[in-house]
Amino acid sequence: MDIINVWFLIKLAFLFANILYLVFAVVVVRQVYLMTNTVQTGFEFQVRSFAWLHLFIAIGVFLLAIVLL
């Protein structure tokens, strides 16, 4: 097996893991949305904002990984 193929497989594995993390971030946003609609605590805006920030950072990391890898 050529060394270039090994590195290519490692890059694909990292990108696949990053895609899974993006799916996780989307699920977090969905769960936070459902939770804040169910439980009224007074700081729903902060929790939703943090969930969306997490999603945007995950998207940014994914795009950065595509560019750098």
C-alpha positions in Angstrom: 0.0 0.0 0.0 1.4 3.3 -1.0 2.0 6.0 1.6 -0.1 8.5 -0.4 -3.1 6.2 -0.3 -2.7 5.8 3.5 -2.7 9.6 4.0 -5.7 9.9 1.7 -7.6 7.3 3.7 -6.7 9.1 6.9 -8.0 12.4 5.4 -11.2 10.7 4.4 -11.6 9.3 7.9 -11.2 12.7 9.4 -13.7 14.2 7.0 -16.2 11.4 7.7 -15.8 12.0 11.5 -16.4 15.7 10.9 -19.6 15.0 9.0 -20.8 12.9 11.9 -20.0 15.7 14.2 -22.0 18.1 12.0 -25.0 15.7 12.2 -24.5 15.7 16.0 -24.5 19.5 16.0 -27.8 19.6 14.0 -29.3 17.2 16.4 -28.2 19.4 19.4 -30.0 22.4 17.8 -33.1 20.3 17.3 -33.1 19.0 20.8 -32.5 22.4 22.3 -35.4 23.8 20.3 -37.7 21.0 21.6 -36.4 21.4 25.1 -36.9 25.2 25.3 -40.4 24.9 23.9 -41.2 22.3 26.6 -39.4 23.8 29.6 -39.8 27.5 30.2 -36.9 28.7 32.3 -36.3 32.3 31.3 -33.0 31.9 29.5 -34.2 30.1 26.4 -32.6 32.7 24.1 -29.1 32.1 25.6 -29.4 28.4 25.3 -30.7 28.5 21.7 -28.0 31.0 20.8 -25.3 28.8 22.2 -26.7 25.8 20.3 -26.7 27.8 17.0 -23.2 29.1 17.7 -22.0 25.5 18.3 -23.5 24.5 14.9 -21.9 27.4 13.1 -18.5 26.6 14.6 -18.9 23.0 13.6 -19.7 24.1 10.0 -16.6 26.4 10.1 -14.4 23.6 11.3 -15.7 21.3 8.6 -15.1 23.9 5.9 -11.6 24.5 7.3 -10.9 20.8 7.3 -11.9 20.5 3.6 -9.6 23.4 2.7 -6.6 22.2 4.8 -6.9 18.5 4.2 
